[in-house]
Amino acid sequence: MKWLIILFCLSLLCAQTVQETSFSEDIDKLWIEGHKDKVLEIAQQRLKLDPNDIVGLLLKLEYEMAFVKIDDIPASLTRVEEVGSKITGPNFKETWPEAQSLISIFREVLRHYTRKQIEIDRKKASIPGKPMLFLFLLEAAERDGLQQQPPLNTRVLL
């Protein structure tokens, strides 16, 4: 009986030391390790369930920006702005001005991109270890519970 109590206590201790990673940490790990195609798959799955899912929109935008999908980026920036500006979660709302500033900068940079620069940057996209540009916004969305699979807390009424 004494051994059972000891084993039970040890199992509780072990269970407490195993930490789960968050959604944004899992996504960031995939991204850093160079599995950007898997991140895009997650985005596409989420957006198929809910076209207004901010997490899906951000992941899709990250992919397009990494691979300089010059024809797709402007529409994605617009969708992120349309949906993001209506989110009222406190953490997301607090970080939203920084995201809006980045979006403005990206729009300006896109206007001056040369073909040669696009080719160079597309080659760089496959290099693992590059950080996500909007990770801070994904983390804020997660703190507000928006990472849950649609249609749970990710719907934004348009």
C-alpha positions as CSV (number, residue, x, y, z in Angstrom):
1,M,0.0,0.0,0.0
2,K,2.9,2.3,0.9
3,W,4.3,1.8,-2.6
4,L,1.0,2.6,-4.3
5,I,0.9,5.9,-2.5
6,I,4.5,6.7,-3.5
7,L,3.9,5.7,-7.1
8,F,0.7,7.9,-7.1
9,C,2.6,10.9,-5.7
10,L,5.4,10.4,-8.3
11,S,3.0,10.2,-11.1
12,L,1.3,13.4,-10.0
13,L,4.7,15.1,-9.8
14,C,5.7,13.9,-13.2
15,A,2.4,15.0,-14.7
16,Q,2.9,18.5,-13.3
17,T,6.4,18.8,-14.8
18,V,5.3,17.9,-18.3
19,Q,4.4,21.2,-19.9
20,E,2.2,21.6,-22.9
21,T,3.2,24.0,-25.6
22,S,0.8,26.6,-26.8
23,F,-0.7,26.8,-30.2
24,S,1.5,29.8,-31.2
25,E,4.6,28.0,-29.9
26,D,3.7,24.9,-32.0
27,I,3.2,27.1,-35.1
28,D,6.4,29.0,-34.4
29,K,8.3,25.8,-34.1
30,L,7.0,24.5,-37.4
31,W,7.9,27.8,-39.0
32,I,11.4,28.1,-37.6
33,E,12.1,24.4,-38.6
34,G,11.2,25.3,-42.2
35,H,7.8,23.5,-42.3
36,K,6.1,26.5,-43.8
37,D,4.0,24.3,-46.1
38,K,2.4,22.8,-43.0
39,V,1.7,26.2,-41.6
40,L,-0.1,27.0,-44.8
41,E,-2.1,23.8,-44.6
42,I,-3.3,24.8,-41.1
43,A,-4.3,28.2,-42.4
44,Q,-6.2,26.7,-45.3
45,Q,-8.0,24.2,-43.0
46,R,-9.0,27.0,-40.6
47,L,-10.1,29.3,-43.4
48,K,-12.2,26.6,-45.0
49,L,-14.2,26.3,-41.8
50,D,-14.3,30.1,-41.2
51,P,-13.1,32.6,-43.8
52,N,-13.0,35.3,-41.0
53,D,-10.7,33.3,-38.8
54,I,-8.0,35.8,-37.9
55,V,-5.4,33.1,-37.0
56,G,-5.9,31.4,-40.4
57,L,-5.7,34.8,-42.1
58,L,-2.4,35.6,-40.3
59,L,-0.9,32.2,-41.1
60,K,-1.8,32.5,-44.7
61,L,-0.3,36.1,-44.9
62,E,2.9,34.9,-43.2
63,Y,3.3,32.2,-45.9
64,E,2.6,34.6,-48.7
65,M,5.0,37.1,-47.4
66,A,7.7,34.5,-46.8
67,F,7.5,33.3,-50.4
68,V,6.8,36.8,-51.8
69,K,3.5,35.9,-53.3
70,I,3.3,39.4,-54.7
71,D,-0.1,38.9,-56.4
72,D,-1.7,37.5,-53.2
73,I,-0.3,39.7,-50.5
74,P,-2.3,42.9,-51.0
75,A,-5.6,41.0,-50.7
76,S,-4.4,39.1,-47.6
77,L,-3.3,42.4,-46.0
78,T,-6.7,43.8,-46.7
79,R,-8.5,40.8,-45.2
80,V,-6.3,40.8,-42.1
81,E,-7.1,44.5,-41.7
82,E,-10.9,44.0,-42.2
83,V,-11.1,41.2,-39.7
84,G,-8.5,42.4,-37.3
85,S,-9.9,45.8,-36.9
86,K,-13.2,44.3,-35.6
87,I,-11.6,42.0,-32.9
88,T,-12.3,43.3,-29.4
89,G,-10.2,40.9,-27.3
90,P,-8.0,43.0,-25.0
91,N,-4.7,41.5,-25.9
92,F,-5.3,41.5,-29.6
93,K,-6.7,45.1,-29.5
94,E,-3.6,46.2,-27.6
95,T,-1.2,44.8,-30.3
96,W,-3.4,45.8,-33.2
97,P,-1.8,49.3,-33.8
98,E,1.6,47.7,-34.2
99,A,0.2,45.3,-36.7
100,Q,-1.5,48.1,-38.6
101,S,1.9,49.9,-38.8
102,L,3.6,46.8,-40.2
103,I,0.8,46.4,-42.8
104,S,1.4,50.0,-43.9
105,I,5.1,49.4,-44.2
106,F,4.6,46.2,-46.1
107,R,2.2,47.9,-48.6
108,E,4.9,50.6,-49.2
109,V,7.7,48.0,-49.6
110,L,5.6,46.0,-52.1
111,R,5.3,49.0,-54.4
112,H,9.1,49.1,-54.8
113,Y,9.9,45.4,-55.1
114,T,11.9,44.6,-58.2
115,R,11.7,41.3,-60.0
116,K,15.2,40.5,-59.0
117,Q,14.5,41.2,-55.4
118,I,11.4,39.0,-55.5
119,E,13.5,36.1,-56.9
120,I,16.2,36.6,-54.2
121,D,13.6,36.7,-51.4
122,R,11.7,33.7,-52.6
123,K,14.9,31.7,-52.5
124,K,15.5,32.8,-48.9
125,A,12.0,31.7,-47.9
126,S,13.0,28.1,-47.6
127,I,15.8,28.8,-45.2
128,P,14.8,27.6,-41.7
129,G,15.2,29.8,-38.7
130,K,13.6,32.9,-40.0
131,P,11.1,34.3,-37.5
132,M,7.4,34.9,-38.2
133,L,6.5,38.6,-38.8
134,F,3.2,38.5,-37.0
135,L,4.0,36.1,-34.2
136,F,3.3,38.8,-31.6
137,L,-0.3,39.1,-33.0
138,L,-0.8,35.3,-33.1
139,E,0.3,35.2,-29.4
140,A,-2.1,38.0,-28.6
141,A,-5.0,36.2,-30.4
142,E,-4.1,33.1,-28.4
143,R,-4.2,34.9,-25.1
144,D,-7.7,36.1,-26.1
145,G,-8.7,32.5,-26.9
146,L,-8.9,33.1,-30.7
147,Q,-6.7,30.1,-31.6
148,Q,-9.5,27.7,-31.0
149,Q,-10.6,25.9,-34.1
150,P,-13.4,27.7,-35.9
151,P,-16.2,28.3,-35.4
152,L,-15.6,28.5,-31.7
153,N,-14.3,31.9,-30.6
154,T,-12.8,33.0,-33.9
155,R,-15.9,34.3,-35.7
156,V,-16.0,38.0,-36.3
157,L,-19.4,39.5,-37.3
158,L,-19.0,41.4,-40.5
